[in-house]
């Protein structure tokens, strides 16, 4: 299923909201940090009714790549940022929101 820009904007907004509400999950009585990928995967899956993993997020959101957020490949070790770095993840959500708001505004002008 192909998503339009409004769908993607809503996905990113909803994923950010969920991230802010609950950015930790419990597994075997241990806290594991959850990155923004987890929330974006969940939201895309709701729209597409398909399982979405980290590897195919960019199929739906081409800008969801390290370069969009000025992340060097050498910085990536399982996460784009250290798990406790909430600030940069929120900035990344905001950047994606801005990108898709601009795309929508360009089409309506």
N, C-alpha and C positions, 0 to 999 in steps of 0.2 A: 504494500500500500504506500502510495506517495502522500506526503504531508505537505500542506501549503504553509505559507509563512505565518498565517494566523494560528494554525495548529501548533507550529513550532514555538511561537511566542507563548502560547498558553502552556505548552509542555514545560518550557523553561521557567515560567513564572510559578507554576504549580510545584515543580521540582525544587525550586529555591524555597518556597514556602515550607514544604515538607522537610527540607534540610534544616531550616531554621527552627522548626518545631521539634525535630528529633534527629540529631546527627550522630547518635550512638545506638547500636543495637546490642542485645545481649545474646551470647552464644556460650553454652556450657558454663554459665555463671561468670563469664569474663567479658569485659567491655572491649569491643573492637570499634575503632573509628570507621566511619563509613564516608567515603568520598562522594563528590557530586555525581559521579558516574552512576552510582547506585540509584539515586533519585531520578536522574534523567532516564535511565533504563526502564524504571517502573512506569514513569509517565508515558514514554513512547509505547510501551507494551499496552497500556490502557487504550491508546488511540488505534493501534494496529491489530490488537488481539494476537500478537506474535511475541515470542520470547526475543528479547533484545539484550545483547551483551555489550560490554565495553567495545569489543572489536567492530561492532556494526552500528554504533551510535552515529558515526560520521556518515553513514549511508543516508541517514535522515537529517542530520545537522552537520553539513560539511565543514562548518567553522569550528566544530568541536575537535580541535587538534592542538597540540602543544604550542605551535607557532602563533596561534591567535592570542595566546596569553603570555607570550614572550618567555616560554619555558624552553630551556636547552635540553636536548636529548640526554646529556650527561646528568641532568637533575632528576631524571625519572627512574625511580626504583619502586615499582609497584604502584605508587601514587605520584601525581604530578607535584604535589606539595606534601610536606610532612603531615601525618594524619591530624595533628593538633592545630594546623594552620587554617582556621576557619575564615580569617580575614581575606586571604587571597581567593578562596573558593567563592565567597560572597561577591568579590570584585569580578570574578569570572562569570558568575551568573548574571551580574549586572551588565557586563559587556555583551553577553549573548542577547540579553533582553534589548539592549540598545541597538544591536545589529538588526534584530528582527523588527523592532519598531520602525527603524529607518527603512527597511525593505518594504514594509507595508505602506509607509507614508509616500515612498517614491512611486508606488503603483497607483496611489489615489490622486496624485497630482497631475 
